[in-house]
């Protein structure tokens, strides 16, 4: 559609039309040692969070079972079977 093309319109932004520094992120500026340290920190944080959540869920489950046992209710046995 050469009839409606504006010659003064700015070109679209692509990797080919802009300098390399324009598309750099903060991670690109980091050294490999810093990237590894950041990756290890994220991995350890996720493992600790997952362990903590599962531990709290387990403690809650055992506490509920304990309360059912001391109250004399044996409904939890039926729940375990199904």
C-alpha positions as CSV (number, residue, x, y, z in Angstrom):
1,X,0.0,0.0,0.0
2,X,2.5,2.6,-1.2
3,X,-0.3,5.0,-1.7
4,X,-0.9,5.5,2.1
5,X,2.7,5.1,3.4
6,X,4.0,8.1,5.2
7,X,7.7,8.7,4.4
8,X,8.1,10.7,7.6
9,X,6.7,8.0,9.9
10,X,9.1,6.6,12.4
11,X,10.4,3.1,11.7
12,X,9.2,0.3,14.0
13,X,11.4,-0.8,16.8
14,X,13.2,-4.1,16.0
15,X,16.5,-5.7,17.0
16,X,17.9,-4.9,13.6
17,X,17.1,-1.2,13.6
18,X,18.3,-0.4,17.1
19,X,21.7,-0.6,18.8
20,X,22.5,-3.7,20.9
21,X,22.6,-1.6,24.2
22,X,18.9,-0.8,23.8
23,X,17.8,-4.4,24.4
24,X,20.2,-5.2,27.2
25,X,18.7,-6.2,30.6
26,X,20.3,-6.0,34.0
27,X,21.0,-9.7,33.9
28,X,23.0,-9.2,30.7
29,X,25.3,-6.8,32.5
30,X,26.0,-9.2,35.3
31,X,28.9,-11.6,35.4
32,X,28.4,-15.3,35.3
33,X,29.3,-15.6,39.0
34,X,26.5,-13.2,39.9
35,X,24.0,-15.1,37.8
36,X,24.9,-18.4,39.4
37,X,24.6,-16.8,42.9
38,X,21.2,-15.4,42.0
39,X,20.0,-18.8,40.6
40,X,21.1,-20.6,43.8
41,X,19.4,-18.1,46.0
42,X,16.1,-18.5,44.1
43,X,16.4,-22.3,44.3
44,X,17.2,-22.4,48.0
45,X,14.4,-19.9,48.7
46,X,11.8,-22.1,46.8
47,X,13.0,-25.3,48.6
48,X,12.8,-23.6,52.0
49,X,9.3,-22.2,51.3
50,X,8.0,-25.5,50.0
51,X,9.4,-27.4,53.0
52,X,7.9,-24.9,55.4
53,X,4.4,-25.0,53.8
54,X,4.4,-28.8,53.7
55,X,5.6,-29.0,57.3
56,X,2.9,-26.7,58.5
57,X,0.3,-28.6,56.6
58,X,1.5,-31.9,58.1
59,X,1.5,-30.4,61.6
60,X,-2.0,-29.1,61.1
61,X,-3.2,-32.5,59.9
62,X,-1.6,-34.3,62.9
63,X,-3.1,-31.8,65.3
64,X,-6.6,-32.3,63.8
65,X,-6.2,-36.1,64.1
66,X,-5.0,-35.7,67.7
67,X,-8.0,-33.5,68.6
68,X,-10.4,-36.0,67.0
69,X,-8.8,-38.8,69.0
70,X,-9.1,-37.1,72.4
71,X,-12.6,-36.0,71.7
72,X,-13.7,-39.6,71.1
73,X,-14.8,-39.0,67.5
74,X,-13.7,-41.8,65.1
75,X,-15.0,-40.2,61.9
76,X,-11.4,-39.7,60.7
77,X,-11.1,-43.4,60.3
78,X,-13.8,-43.4,57.7
79,X,-12.2,-40.5,56.0
80,X,-8.9,-42.4,55.8
81,X,-10.6,-45.4,54.1
82,X,-12.2,-43.4,51.3
